[in-house]
Amino acid sequence: MLNAGLLLNLCFVFLLVGCSFQASRPAPVENASHSYAKNGRGHIKSNSYKVKKGDTLYSISWAAGKDFSEIAKLNQLDNAYTIYPGQVLSLTTVKNSVKSKPPTIDSGATTTKGGQGGKGIADQSVKSISKADARLKQEQKITLDQKVKPAYPVTSSKQIVNDVRGAPTSTLPASVSQWEWPVKGTLIGTYSANEQGNKGIKIAGNRGDIIKAAADGRVVYAGSALRGYGNLVIIKHSDDYLSAYAHTDTILVKEKQHVLAGQTVAKMGNTGANRVMLHFEIRYHGKSVNPLTYLPKQ
């Protein structure tokens, strides 16, 4: 028999081993249910998205990294791009998945009455695809016919609407003639094309520094609903280009407002960030591009 001292020592060793094994296991991680929270930068990865209060077509397309016009066309939205809470928007072309695998006819199939069997199989396959297309169109029509109030962006409590300087035109130009730096400051972050890289540039400054529009355009989003961007302003400059101004302290414009290049749109802050700075992006057809290739050399 083992004496009591030896038995006590063995139990102590087993206890230490067990604790060490448990400590080596990673802590459990809970999955965030909100679409914007999946990777910390607010990108939607799914093929569809259910509209929530505060969403706009531009904020959804920005989070999904897609062109807003493509999403509008895919979901048959009108020119006002009106969407509703509870509406399910398709973010990819579902029809392509149905037609990507055309029906095939087995060459060894048994034919009857002069080879009519193969034709019958082909007719049935075509009818099944037609029914699938009809169901898809009906679902989209039901979604668009929902009688609920349109969604409006959730804006910061500090939002103040400023007076429009000059006389901006009511229509957008066909192209951007010239870009301007949105703020003066030290460049502390550059663009990266990597999937998890920085999708814009980061400019340091002081709280309250003036942030200006980088080009003529129209404000299409002003709010804080996109996780990871804080108080955010998105400006549409043409059918091709959008720009974004993130982590602002105070928003000084409202949606649908036309602005001129150099006009104040916000003040610098650190909402959604760990320091005072401006995160600035330019997107071409919904895809992030390097702002330094567009901005004038400093």
SULLINCOR-V210135 format. One record per run of one state. SS is the DSSP state (~ for helix, > for strand, _ for the rest). FROM is the first residue (numbers start at 1). TO is the last residue. If there is no record, write none. Layout:
BEGIN
ss = {SS:SS}
from = {FROM:FROM}
to = {TO:TO}
END
This chain:
BEGIN
ss = {_:~:_:~:_:>:_:~:_:~:_:>:_:>:_:~:_:~:_:>:_:>:_:>:_:>:_:>:_:>:_:>:_:>:_:>:_:>:_:>:_:~:_}
from = {1:4:25:35:38:48:51:57:65:68:75:84:85:88:91:94:100:116:145:150:151:186:190:201:205:210:213:217:224:231:237:241:252:258:260:264:270:277:285:287:290:291:294}
to = {3:24:34:37:47:50:56:64:67:74:83:84:87:90:93:99:115:144:149:150:185:189:200:204:209:212:216:223:230:236:240:251:257:259:263:269:276:284:286:289:290:293:298}
END
